[in-house]
Amino acid sequence: MKFTIQEFKQKFPTSDSCLDYLWKMHFADKPCTACGLYDGFHKLPNRPAYQCQCGCQLYPLAGTPFHKSTTDLRTWFLAIFFMTNTRSGMSALQFQRISGVTYKTAWRIFKQVRLMMAYDNTQLNTDVEVDEAYMHPNPQKRSSAKPHNSQVLFGMVERGGRARIKHVKSSGTRVLVPEIQKNIDQNATIYSDEYGSYRLLKKRGYLHETVNHGKQQYVVGWVHTQNVENFWSQFKRGIYGVYRHCDPIYLQHYANEYAFRYSNRKSDTPMFELILGKLLSSPIPQTK
């Protein structure tokens, strides 16, 4: 579902409007845990808190990355908006120019948002395509990315559904097969090329179909890996084109970002709201 920049500006003109949105999203329809009263809360002036008639105070930002942040809440919201509404993401440098914050602040915000984008532990099912990709640390040498001089990413993509990307230490059988067993349901059908690391999948109880890319075989009926290959194409364009360089330490975070957008591309709920919903899924700390 689309959420435009015009809609964002109308909905969140100030940081107080952002705070009010978080409050309504998480707690407005619930009674006070101290006295049980509905609709008894009011916003405290000059504080990010709401107080009930009984004196119980709730802090919508507590337990979130927004808590005690010196960056105003609307800037956080703006960062989440751009990261969820641009197909290839946005660099911290570009956000610095747009928002006026320092590069260090922009980088820290983006890092926190990527942590919010981490996927859950539910297994992929039905038809799943798997493929490995190699990312060279130097974008100038990306064409020479090979297993011996690159970071290895392992992709698992449901047809019409979710994506799961793992930064792994190698593309060997002892690494990839356990990742498949951890992330893909035993009843799923797995599609891949004829890379040797996948040969044990049938012995592990999976229905496994392959195409032979070495013989220019790319599609045989329903057997292909086009979805995961399209994902890699978009991911590499983003990393090399938008971010230019990605430190291996943070590669999993970037992978989570792209996997999140891919997995929720057909969601009826805007990705912006999905991120905020994940933030507020735990109880709000309170004081008396």
NORCORPE-V679761 format. One record per helix or strand. SS is the DSSP state (H for helix, E for strand). FROM is the first residue (numbers start at 0). TO is the last residue. Records with the same first field share a line. If there is no record, write none. Layout:
SS->FROM-TO ; FROM-TO
This chain:
H->4-10 ; 14-25 ; 72-84 ; 91-98 ; 102-115 ; 138-143 ; 146-148 ; 172-182 ; 195-197 ; 212-214 ; 225-242 ; 247-262 ; 270-278
E->41-42 ; 49-50 ; 56-57 ; 123-123 ; 126-134 ; 150-157 ; 162-167 ; 183-183 ; 188-192 ; 206-210 ; 219-219 ; 222-222 ; 285-286
